[in-house]
Amino acid sequence: MDRAELEKKLEELKAKQAVIESTWKKAGNRALLQFFVEIIPKVLNCERLSIFIHDPVDSNLWVQSGTGVQERQIEVPQKGSVIGRAIETGEPVFEKEMQRQMGPHDTVALKTGYVTYNTLCVPVRGVTTDKITGAIQAVNKKASSEFNQEDLEVLKKLAFNIQMHLENMYLRQEMAKISTQMSKQIFLLERKLRGE
């Protein structure tokens, strides 16, 4: 293959890679997730609800949709967080008196000005992979009460109903990272072609 053919193939590859990158970076179903974030706190009589996505590459968790926060405004490590515990164990986590405990929620409090007193967190499993792709966290039950089994059942139903949406976002993250790696490889090939 001569240089002109190689450059043409490289341009075609760059165009395909750009399409893949733009497609996989889009996060669909935001409106539906935001609807749940608005309605579920009323059902549970709590202050906030957040839907977290698990980043499979660096084991961080970030907010896709949440009460009073923007997408990715909150990012917590998997290790040491309530959300991380739900993801690691695959089991719901009830936690109370969090204001007396040290953890990633303190960093979130500093960033947002919002203090967590009690929480219920439920993992969300993917439909096709059976991997845990995210979690739903309800925060601060109102009327000085704690989260209970009824609240757990509501969040389990929500987790079941949004599992495909979160799995799609989880897979989009993986594809976006692959696309970024492809971009780097294309850049290196271009430099080699130019003799740099």
N, C-alpha and C positions, 0 to 999 in steps of 0.2 A: 504494500500500500504506500503510495507516495505521500508527500507532505500535504498537498492540497486535499486529498481524500481524507487524511487523518484530521486535518483542521475542520473539514466539513462534518465528519462524524462527531468530533468534539463539540461543535456548535449544536448539533442535533441532541446530543446527550445533555448539554447545558439547558436547552429548551425543555426537554422532558423533565429534568430535575427541577426546574423552576415551577412547572405545573404541579408536580408531586408535592413540592414544598408548600405552595400556596393552598393546595387542596387539604393537606393533612394538618395544617396549622389552624384551620377553621374549627371552632368548637361549636357544634350545633346544639340545639335544644336548650339554649340559655334561658329563653323565655319560660319554658316549662319548668325548669329547675327553679327559676326565680319565683314562679307562682307558688311552688311548694314551700319555698323559704318564707313567703309572705303568709301563707295560710296555716301551716303546721304549728307555729307558735300560738296561734289562737286556739287551735284544737287542744294542744298540750298545756295551755295556760303557762307558757314560759316566755322569757324575754327575747331569746334569739335562737336561730337555727342556722347551721352552716353545713354545706355539702363540700367535703374535701375529696380531692383526687390524689391518689397515691402515685408518686413518680417512681416507676420501676427501676430507673437507672441510678439515681442518687439517694433513694429511700427517704425523700422529703415528702411532705404532705402540704398541699396548698388549697386555698379556698377557691372553688369554682363559683359558688353562689352563697351569699350569706347575708344575714340581717345587718344592715348598717356598714357593710364593707364591700369593697370592689374586688373583682376577680384578681387573685394572686396577691391581694393586700396582706393576707396572713399566710405565712409559710412556717411550718414547724417540723422539727426533725421527727423521724419515726421513733427513734430511741428516746425513752423518757417521757413521752407525751401520752395523754389519755387516748388520743386518736390512734397513735402508734400502737398502743397496747391492744386496742380493738382490732387493728389490722393484723398484728402479729399473732394474736390468739384466735382470731376469727369469732370471738365471743363479744356480746355486749358488755359495756363497762358503765357501771353506776359509780359516781364519785361525789362525795359531799365535803363541805368545809375546805374547799380548795384554796380559799384565801389564806389558810394556815399552812399550806404546803408550798414547797419550792418546786418549780418546774417551768417548762416552756410557756405555760399560760401566764407566767409573770412577765415574760418578754412581750407577749401579745398585749397584756394590760398596759405596759409602758407605751407601746406603739399606738394603741387605739384608745386608751383611757377607760377601757371597759374591764371591770373586775368580775371574774368567774367565781361563784360561790358553790354551785353544784352543777352537775352535768350528767347526761346520759348519751353514750356514744354507741352506735351500731355499725358494724362493718357492712360493706356492700360487695357482694361477689359478682363476678362476671358471669354472663349466661353461657358463653361458649368455652371459656377458658377455666372456669371455676377458681380463678385467682381472685384475691381480694383487690378490687380496683379503686376503692375509696371508702369513705365513711360518712355517716350523718351524725352531727353533734347538736343536741338540744342543750341550751344553757339557761341556768337560773330559773327554776320553777318558781312561780309567783305564789303569793299568799303564805310565805314562810313554810312551804311544804317541800317534799323531796319527790323526785321522779319515782314512778311505781310501775308495776307490771302492765297496767293499761297503757301507759305511755310507751313502754317497750313494745307492745303489740302494734301500736300505731307506727312507730319508727321502723319496725320490721316490715310492715306492709309497704311503707314508703320505699324502703331499701329494695324490696322485691320489684316495685313498679319502676324504679329508676335504674335498675341494674344494667340494662342494655345501653342507656345513655352514658353512664359512667364508663362502661367498658369501651365504648366508641372513643371517648376522650382519652382513656388510658392508652388505647392502641394508636390514636393520633399522636400522642406524645412520643411513643416509640418510633413512629414513622417520621416525625419531624426531626428527631435526633439522627436517624439514619440519613435523612435528606441533608442535614448539616454536614455529616461526615462525607457524603458524596460530593458536596460543594468543595470541601477541602481537597479531596482527591482530584477533582476536575481542575482546581487551581494549580495543583502541583503538576499535573499533566501539561497544562498550558505553559507553565514556566519551562518545563523540559523541552517542549516544542520550540520555544523561542530561544533555547540555548542559555537560559539564565542559570 
